Amino acid sequence: MSSYPYQIKSLDDYNQQYKRSVEAPEEFWGEIASHFTWRKKWNKILNWDFRTPQIKWFEEGKLNITENCLDRHLADKANVPAIVWEPNNPEEHHRVLTYKDLYFKVCQFAHVLKNNGVEKGDRVCIYMGMIPELVIAVLACARIGAIHTVVFGGFSAKSISDRLHDTRAEFIITCDGAYRGAKEIPLKGVIDDALIGCDFVKKIIVCTRTHTPVSMIKGRDVWWEDEIKKVETQGNADFTAVETDAEDPLFILYTSGSTGKPKGVVHTCAGYMIWTNYTFVNVFQYQPGQMYFCTADIGWITGHSYIIYGPLSAGATSLMFEGIPTWPDAGRFWEIVEKYKVNILYTAPTAIRSLMAYGDMYIEGKDLSSLKVLGSVGEPINEEAWHWYNSKIGKGEAPIVDTWWQTETGGILISNLAGITPSKPSFATLPLPGVQPVLIDDKLNEAQGNDVKGNLCMKAPWPGMCRTIYGDHERFRTNYFSTYENLYFSGDGCLRDIDGDYRITGRVDDVLNVSGHRIGTAEIENAINMHEGVMESAVVGYPHDIKGQGIYAFVIYQGSHGNNEMTRKDINETVTKIIGAIAKPDKIQFVSNLPKTRSGKIMRRILRKIAENEINALGDTTTLLDPTVVDEIIKGKL
Ligand code: PRX
């Protein structure tokens, strides 16, 4: 017997639930919400208008998400592992935090935050490696009603500084350093660089991980461990969760769009909690006692929703891994699966393709028989990778769920449900209950029936959708709700096949998906253009065997420093400093000019075709100011 009354049990059940969710959404979600812990029940379940846009779920309901992730499990799951942590170095000891342990650690750290002046509504920037203290920090913020904004450990000082300015965060939680494979990343050092010009930051709490020497500024910087000792001497074991409104912000997470400046996506407490829990329980068909392993980093939305909030609100055991799939060798995931008898594995196509390329010898001899469900997220999974994942990892017996969603959607919107609804290679398949996808064709009409394609939009809100862009509601409106009237526009192209299954075909805007990381071309161009000697640049994506998409930069360079190879390295260094190593171009082609229209607009479509090696499909080039630049660029193609 499952302990989740709203867990879908069969294809028929799915069809019925889906129908109900569309016909009577308030009744449907009200019933599901009643299985959570509330301080005060809501007055109205849903209030929405995509024109303004305004989206409110469970209005005037009061709760604290950590009471749902921790306190409510203490009665029957106190000794169940909540977080199992596998360190970067396989020689180091792993850690297990039961629900009781995690509860106490979160309470303790909530006291630390309070002692250091953090209050409800304050923004707290978290820049840490993948250690349990990161989960503790996130939940402690939520417990006191502070808004966490986690920044991925691979982002540069400049990126952190931009985010700090945008949120005006006065508090930072970081580590001395982080381990990632053979590398050691000096997190506190990066924070110190980021803080130049951020005088509004009052406190930095530094957790020890790598024992890297760090500078600690008196009065501003404190050690995590010292602060915990103070709380221990105060003898405060519990920390009563601060009551939040259903619609209070829970966190801000930055993501890239088609303009240069990343957007601070805001998720709120109740809707997000219910959505991550509901989708976790249904898509993976989680059963109490199972070992669930999501390989994402908590710096991205997948880690927020499917390492922390979804699994913990469901009382599941969430395995978190500090390292990378290929260190010390490409068998690391499979060793972890064997060691902990992982039942559900949720990873990204880029990791699958990379491990597939290393060869099957890393799987040989590993016992993967515990695996019951496999998941994929972040980018389209190509058929070859799907089949490898299915046959070599799942031995043909573990259903693969191909989960489509976005930072903005909070949780999974389109996916098959493991073992319940059918899977189809490279198809996300069917919408979750509450999700109403529509495809809009070139003529701005809703594509009717099956065997059609168009831009993927949503017709109605679901509880987990983001509510605004931090500090810029107008940008929220123009970005998602102004392309098509009364619809949320995802930015993805999509087709619906003859069976009614959805297949995501990729972004239709200027956003790239590189190794599952979302990066705007404008953001990369801005960084390249900051390099001395660069006059102009244009960035496009191209198919890449491992990364899914690679970054191809066309650059007009008039500097005189060094040769092309050196300049390429210098430009890459600049991009690393401005954004982070994830945004480094794979290819940099120097050109004397870019294809532009007479009005000066760069024709990226042409550059994309060149980068994709489709020079016979360039289309009309006669509208270009100087069509000869195209020949020159084709000749110099890398
Ligand atoms: O293009 C889609 C792709 O990733 C984008 C969202 O990126 P991000 O906000 O970083 O969130 C990633 C983790 C949810 C989408 O617009 N994408 C995500 N999942 C899939 C996908 N494309 C195809 N299939 C998927 N399963």
Residues whose N, C-alpha, C, O or C-beta is under 5 A from the ligand:
A	BS01	PRX	T302 S376 V377 G378 E379 P380 I381 D402 T403 W404 W405 Q406 T407 E408 S490 D492 I504 G506 R507 G516 R518
